[in-house]
Amino acid sequence: MDKIIQTAPRSPGVYLMKDSAGKVIYVGKARDLRSRLRNYLGGGDTRPMIPFLVSRIQDVEWILTDTEKEALILENTLIKEHRPRYNVDFRDDKSYFHIRVQATEKFPRFQLVRRPKKDEARYFGPYPSSASAKETLRFLQTVFPLRTCRDVELRSRRRPCLEYQIGRCLGPCVQLVSEEDYQHAVRDALTFLEGRETDLLQNLENRMKEAAKTLQFEEAAALRDKIASIRTTLEIQRTASLTARDQDVFGLYREGALTQVCLLKVRAGKIVGKQTFPLIRVGLPTGEIIAAVLTQYYDAGHEIPGEIMLPEESEDRPVLEEWLGEKRGRSVKILIPKRGQGRALIGMAKRNSESTLKIMQQTVSPDEAMKRLVTALGLRKTPERMECFDISNIGGEYAVGSMVVFSHGVPQKAQYRRFRIRTVAGADDYAMMYEVLKRRYARSEVLPDLLMVDGGKGQLSVALSVLKDLDIGGVAVIALAKGGCHPEQRQGFDGKEEYHAGEGQGGNERDVRYQVKEGSNYDDADRGNISGEGPNGYDQRGGKMGDRVFLPARKDAIDISRWPAALFLLQRLRDEAHRFAVSYHRKVKEKEDFNSLLDQVPGVGPEKRKALLKGLGDMVKIREATVPDLQKIKGIGKELATAIFTFFRKESGLP
């Protein structure tokens, strides 16, 4: 790698990182190739995804460009060509409708097209659905009756068609309208599509009054009806801004490794449409994701407004502005609003993104989600009863466990259980999990179809060990790792008996210690924490990892993101167990903190503690109470109140 860094030129360009098979796994651009590669390969880039990516790089190639803008364009082209695993790949095979008007023709017409071309025509859109595009076209055809026939029919027709008879065409095919009047209708339609409704309405009203003055009442009535139709349409549009600018507003919502992006299209100060993008599963920083979406979206030929609003800054902002300005033919500003209406629009776009992701999670019924879970995990039967366990503690203190139950995919809160850890001293999450599971399944209670533990291979092995010790069979066991995995997933364990994670083997002794082995060869990127608060890690694509499932007798985790409904069901189960454990943990901690502090005040015993808590409500209010406040509590005299007040002032570092 040092040789690659030293030979890299100090100029703009694009670099292609390849794996051992010669496959391009990442494409990037840089103003200074050597500096960027030194950051990547020399450890200067501190993003957690980088060590994971670098461990897979066997070779790096680069292509020099004259400017950073050329590098941006080339990067986008190469991403489309190679589909690198670690890049944001904005795959959207669906082409959205645009309305096309070839204004340079003698008698233009409205056309619905999927992909705009680089020609002299005007394109408006894209429309978020075919229904909205066709509805807009129907309105246009009613108010601005341009021809609907093709060019060959326009040249060959000898008498007007039905569209003319019902008032939806001016009849240019048989010279029933002059070219000047027809072009007038075209200009009105373009003014409307451009969002300049005020100019259009003023123009139509002037023409209506002029027609009435010259006694052309039929024409005046037609103009009156046209004005009414346009105003009715405008009334249903929401004003988004006090300005009349055209803007594209991007919002983004992230949940784990999933990113949903939404675009609000603002034209002449009004929201005229919304577009949601395909779900992105690469956990890159927000700025990189937004830059990739912008590049690929506008490179596909979509209309570029004068202003683009983003939720976060991107280091590519100057070059993106230059590139977009060249594609548009006029300057483009990229804004990151911090306050006011711009920030409100960003918030609206974010809420739309969140809503889209939540709807995706909820559209599948629980029964259907369980069926997909069977497919994703290869279960023998549908898990009608699922139980999930979690541990919560701080360095071994205030350690508790939780069990939540889902029946047919629905929480059964009456069957939840919580455990106060009794036999484990110190920060040993695995022994704590062993105790909780042993206490749960040692009793003759109904067994679940699926037992899930929050964690990685270590927690999975603990669960398997408990079932083996209790001679319990027929229960499917999985572990769900959030964002990464625990240390045992990469380095194994030492102790009186070793846990071979993934092989379904576990120790039979209750005092097994689970220590990380030294010098093993698991991937460093699979690092996590063992605090009970959930692991942190990074996925194979170099970003924040999505949740993964570990199964017995299987070395590697399963990525079930291809079955979102199944993943969301497991996430709900895990999150509910975590919430239940943390709430109990906080309650225990608050109670013990309260007791331990007041135990240090002479004269305060169990009865006085109880009276203080009952009288003032919680520890915060006791800390803030004055001597008179404390004296109001039954059994607390002035001397004791002064002692309590003085104790908490000293405890808080006050004189």
N, C-alpha and C positions, 0 to 999 in steps of 0.2 A: 504493500500500500504506500510506503514511503516513496518508492520509485514513481508511482502514479502521481503523487502529489508534486514531486519535484519536476516532473516532465510536463505537467499541465500548464498551458499558457495563461498569462495574466490578461485575458481579453474576454469580451462577451461571447457567449455561446450556450450550447445545450449539451448536457452530459447524460449518457445512458449507462446505467448500472446493470450488470449482468450477473446471473448466478452461475453455479458450476456447470449447468447444462447449456450455457450460452444464451439463455432466455433473458430478455430485457425485463427487469422487475421494477425499475423506477426510472423516470425521466424528469429531469429538472433543468432549470435555466439559471444563469448567473451573469452578473455584470463582470465579475472576475472569477474565472473558472478555478484557478489555483486556490484562491482564498476560500471559495465555497467548498471545494473538495477537501481542503485542509480541515475545515470545520467538521465536515462529515466524517472523514476517515481518521482524523487526528484527535478526536475527542473534544473538539471545541464546541460542537453543537450539543447543548445540554438537554434537548428534548428527549423524553423517555423512549420515544419510538426509534431513535437513531441507533443505539447499540443492537437492537433486534434486526434492523435493516442491514447494518454494516456486517453483521456476522454471516450474512448470506451472500455478500458481494464477492465475486471472484475476479471480475474485470470491470474496467470503466473505459468507455469510449466517449469522445466529445466531437461536436461539430461547431466550428467557429462561425460567428456572424459578425457583421459590421457594427450593429447596434443592439441594445437591450430589447428594443421593440421587435426586431427581427427574431431575436431569441424567443420572445414570447409567442410569436406566430409559429415558429418552428416547433416549440415545445408542444403546443396544442395539436399540431399535425402528427407528431410522433406518438403522442398519447393515443390518438385515434388509430394509428397504424398498429401499435404494439399492444395496446390494452394492458399496461403494466399493472402488476398486482398491487403495488403500494401507492399508486396514484388514484386520485378521485377520477372515476370514469363515469361521466354523466351520460349514461346510456338512456336515451329516450327515443325509442323507435317510433313513437307516435308523432306524426307531423300535424301540427295544428292548422286550422283553416285561416286563410287570409282573404280579404276582399281585394280584388285586382281591378284597376281601372286604367285602360290604355288611353290616356287623355289626348295623345297626339293623333289618334285616329279621327276620321271625319265624323263617325257616329259611334262613340265608345259605348261599352256596356259593362255591367257588373259581372264579375266572375269569381267563383269560389275556387281557390287553389290551395294545395297543400304546401308547396315549397316555392317561395318567392325566387324569381330569377333576377340576374343583374341586367335589366333592360330599362327602357324609358318609361315603363308603366309605374303607377302609384300603387303601393300595397298598404293595406290597413289591417291591423291585427297584431299578433295572432289572437284568435278567439279561443277561450278555454275549453269550449265544447262545440261539437258540430251543431247542436241544437241552438246555441246562442248565435253562431254565425248565420245559420239559416233564418233565424228569427229577425236578425238585423237586415238580412238581404230582403226578406219579405216587406219589412217596413220601408226600406229604401225604394223598392220597386213600386210601392204604393204612392209614396210621396214624390219621388223623382222617377217618373216612368220611362227609363231608358229601355232600349231594345233588349230582348232576351234571346233572339235568334243568333245563330252562328253566322260567320262572314259569308259562307257560301249561300245560305238562305237569304241573307240581306241582298245579295246580288241577283238572285234568281226569282224572288217572290214577285207575283204579279198583282196580288190583292192583299189587303191587310189581314192579319191573323186574329185569332180570338183575343189575344192579349190587348190588341188595340180596341176591340169591341167593348171590353170591360174596363177600359181606362187605365191599363197598366203598361201601355206603350204609346209613344208619340207617333208611330207609323213612319219612320224614316225609310223603310224599305220601298214604299210606294209614293215617296215624296209628299207626305201629308204634313210634314213639318220642315221648316227651313233649317239649314245648317246652323244659322245664327241662333235661332230659338233653341235648337237642340243643345248647342254648346252652352247656352245659358243654364239649361237644366243640369248639364254636367258640372258646371262651376258651382251651382247650388249644392249638388250632392257632395262634391269634394270639400266645400266649406263645412258642411255638416260632419263629414267623416274626420276632418281635421280638428273638430271640437270647437270651431268658431261659431257656435250657435247664435251668439248675440249679434254678430255681423249679419248672419243669414236672416234672422228674424227681422232685423231692421230693414234689410234690403227687400224682403218680401212684403213688409208692411208698406213701404214706400211704393212698391209696384202695385199693391192692392189699391191704395188711395188714388194713384194715377189712373188705374183702369176704371175706377168708379167715376172719376172726374170726366173721363172721356166716354162715359156711358157704356163701357164694356163690362156689363154686370156679370156675365157668365165667367169671364176671366177673373174678375174680382172675387166672386164666390169661390172659385177653385183655389185662389191664393189664400182666402180666409180659411178654408178647410185644411190647406197644407200647413198654415201657421198653427192651427189648433192641434193637428197631429204631432207636430214637432214639440210643441209645449207640453203636451201630454207625456211624450216620451222623456222629456227632460225632467219632469216632475218626479220621476221614480229614481233619478240618479241622485246620489248623495254628494254634497259639496265636501271635498276633503281639504281644501286649502283656500285661503283668501287671495292667492295669486292665480294666474292663469297659465302656469308653466306646465309643460309635459314632463312627467317624471316616471321612472320605474323604481319601485320601492321593494327592496328585498328584506324578508324577515327569515329568521332561522330559529329552529328549536332543536335542542339536543337532549337525547335520553340514552345514557350509556354510549354504546358505539353507534347508535342510530342518529342520523341527522335528517331533518325534514326542512326543505326550503320552500318558501312561498313568495310569489311576486304579485304585488298590487300595481296595476297599470293606471296611472293618473294622467288624464289628458285634459288640458285647459282647466286644471284645478278640480276635476271631478274624477272619482273612481269609476272607471268604465269596465273593469274586468279583473279577474283574479286567476292566477295560474299556479298550480302546485307541481312540484318536480318529483321525479322518482326518488324513492328513499335511498339515502347515501349511507353506506355501511363502513366507510373508511374513517378512522378516528383521527384525522389530521387536525391541526389548529384551525379555528374558525376562519381566520383570514385567508388561509390557503384554500379552504373549501369554497369560500365565496369567490375568490379569484378564479378558481377552476370552473365554477358554474357560470360566471360571467363570460369567460373566454369561450366556452363551448356553446353557450346559449346564443350569444350574439354572432358567433361565427357561422351559425346555422341559418343566418339571414333574417333574423327577427328585427323588427323595427327598433331603432336606437333613438331614444329621446335625448333632449338636451341635458337632463340631469338624472343621475342614478344615485339612489340612496342606499347605503349599506349599514348594517348594524355594527360593524367593527372595522378598524383600519386594516389595510393590507399593504405590505411592503411594495406590491406591484402597482400601487395606485397611479403613480405618474405615467408609467409605460402603458397601463390600461387606458388611461385618458387619451394618450396620444394615438394608440391603436384604434380605439373606438371613434375618435374624431376623424381619422382618415377613412374609416369604413362609412361613417355618416356623411362625410363631406363638410361638416361643420364641427365646431368645438363641442366637447362633451365634458361635463363636470361630474366627478364622483364625490359625493358628500357623505360625511359621517355625522349626522345631526346629534347634538348633545342635549338639546332642549327644544321646547316649543312644538309647533305643529309637525315639524319633520320627525322629531323623536316620537310623537304620538302615532304617526304613520308607521314608523318602524315597529312600534309596539303592536299596532293592529296587524301588521304582516306576521309578526311572531306569534300572536294569538291564533291566527289562521293556520300557521304551521303546526302549532301544538294541537289544535283541534283536528287537523288532518291525521296526525299520528295517533291521537286518542281514538278517533273513529275507526282507524285501521285495527286498533287493538280490540275494539268492542264489537266489531261487525260480525264476528264468528261466535256462535252460541257456545256455552261451556261444554255441552255434550260433543259438539263438533270439534272443539279444541282438544278434548280428551282423545277423540279418534285420531286426530293428527299427531298427538303425543305418542300414541301407540306406534304409528308409522315412523316417527322421527327417532324414537329410542328402541324400536324393535321389541316392545313389550309383548308378553304372552297374552295379556288380557287388558281390557279397559280399566284404568285405575279409578274406580268409582269412589274409593276412599283414599285420600292422600294425607299424609302427615309430614310436617316439616319442623325441624329442630334448629335452634340457633342459640349461641352462647354470647353473653355480653359481660364484660368486665374491664377494669382498668388496671393493668399490671397485676392481675390476680385478685384485686380488691373488689368487694361488693359483687362477687361473681354470681350470676343467675343464668338459668336456661329457660327456654320457652318451647312450647309445642302448640302448633295450630293445626286445625283439621279442615279440609275441604271435602265436601260430599257432592259428587256429580258436578264438580267445578265451582261450587258455591261455599263460602266460608260458613262454618258451624261454630259460632263463637261460644256457645254454651259448652262445647267440648274442649275448648282451649285449656291448657294447663301451664303453670309456671313452676319453676324449681329453684330453690335456694341451694347453691352448691354446699355440700356438707363435708366431703372427704378430701378435697383437693386443696393443697396449700401452694400459693405462688401462681405465676402465669403459665398454666399448662392447659391450654384450650382442649387438647385431645383427651386428657384425663377427665376434664369437666364434661365433655360430650359423652364419654364412656359412662360416667355416673348417671347423667340424665337419661340416656337411652336404657341403661340397665334398670333404673327405677321405673321407667315407663313400661318396659316389656316383661319385667319379672312378674308383673301381676297378670291375672287371667282376664285380660280385657280383649275386646275385639281388635283384630289385627288389621292394619291398612293393606291396601293393594299395592301402594307405592309409598316408600319411606324416603324422604329427601332431607339431606343435611346441607346447611349453608357452609360452603367451603370447597376444598379441593380433594385430592387423592387421600390425604391424611384423614380427613373427616369421613370419607367414604370407607376407608379401611377400619376405622373405629366402629362404624355402624355394622359392617360385616362381622367384625369380631364379636360384638354384643349378641347378634343373632346366632352366631355359631356357639357362643358360650351358653346361651339359653336354649339351644337346640330348636330354634324356630326356623321354619322353611316356608317357601311359597310367597315371600314378600320381596317385591322388586326394590332395589336400593340404588339411589343415584345421589350425586353431589352436584350442586350448582355453584360455580365459581363466578363471582361478580367482577368483571373487569380484568381478571387475571387469575392467578392461582397462588396458593400458599407455598412456602418454601419446600414442603415435603413433596410437592409436585415436581420438583426439579432435582432434589438431592437425596431422598430416602431418609431413613431414621436409624438411630442407634438406641440400644437399651437392652433390657433383659431378653426381649424378644423383638425381632425386627418385623416391621410392617412392610410388605412388598406391595406398594401402592399399585392398583390396577390389576392385581392377580387374585383379589378376593381372599387374601390370607391375612390373619390378624393374630395378635398375641392373646393368650389366655390368662395372663396375670394382670391383676387390677392395677399394680403399681408400675406398669410399663412407662418408661420415660421416652419421649419422642424428640430426639435431638437431631439436628441437621448434620449430615455427614460432610466431611471436608473432602475437597478435591474431586467431587463427582462431576459428571459431564452434562448435566441438564442445562437448558438455556437460561442465561442470566436474565433475559427479558421476562421470564415467568416469575419474577419476584413478587412477593405480596407481603401483607402483614398478618399477624395472628392475634389481633386485639379483640376479635369478635365484632368489630365495626365494619367488616367487609374488606376483602383484599383489593389491592390495586395492581394493575398490570397492563400489558400492551399486547395487541394481537399480532398475528403473523403479517398483517399488512402494514404494521408499523404505527398504528394509531392506538387510541385507547380501546382496549379489547372489549368486545361484546361478551355477554354472559355465555359460559360454556358448561356443558354437562359431562361429568365423568361417570363411567360405568364400570362395574366389576369386570375383571379379566380383559380389560382393554387399556392399552398403554396411553393412547392420546385421547384428548377430550373431543367431544362431538360439538360441532358448530351447528345448532339447529335454527339459525336465523332464516334458513330456507322455509321453515314452518313457523312464521311469525305468531300465529295463534297459539301454537304449542309453547313457544318461548314466553309469550306474554302470560300464559296461565302459570307457568313455573315461576316467573318473576313475581306475579301477584302473591303466590304462595310463600315464596322466600321473603318478600318485602313485608308481608303480614307477620311472619315469624320474627323478623328483625324488629319491626315496630313494637310487637308485644314484649320482646326481650328487653329492648332499650327502655320502654316505659317502666317495666318492673325494676330494672337496674337503677334508674334514676330515683325511683321511690325508695328503694333500699338505701341508696347512697345518701339521699336527703335525710332519711331517718337516722342513719348511723352518724352522719356528720353532726346532726343536731344533738344527738345524745352525747357524742364524744366531746364536743366543745363545752356544753353545759356541765358535763361531768368535772371539768377543770375549775369550775367556779365553786368555792366553798359555800356550803349551805344549800346547794341545789341538788335535790335528789329526784327519784322517779316521779313523785307526786307534783313537785314544783315544775319539772319539765313538762308534764302533762298539762298543768294549769297554764303555763306560758304558751304552749302550742294552741291550746283551746282558746285562750284569750286574745292572742295576737294573730293567729292564723298560720304563719310560716316563719322560717328562719330569717328571711330577709327583713321582715317587719320587727322581729326581735332585735336584730342587729341595729336597726334604725331607731328603736324606741328610746325615748328620753326617760329620766328618772320618774317624773310624774306618770308617764304612760305605764311604766312597769309597776308602779305602786297601785294602779287600778286593778291589777290581777290579784285574785283572791289568794291570800297566804304570802304575798310578797310585801314585806315592809320596806321602810325607807333605807335601812342599812343594806339589806340584800339587793334592793333595786339599784343602789349606788354601786355595789360590787359588780353586778351584772353589766351595768352601763360602762363602768371603768374597764372591765375585762374586754368588752368588744371594741372599745376605742383603741386599746393597746393592741389587740389582735389585728386591727385594721391599720396599725401604724400611726395612729393619731395621738397627740400629746394629751 
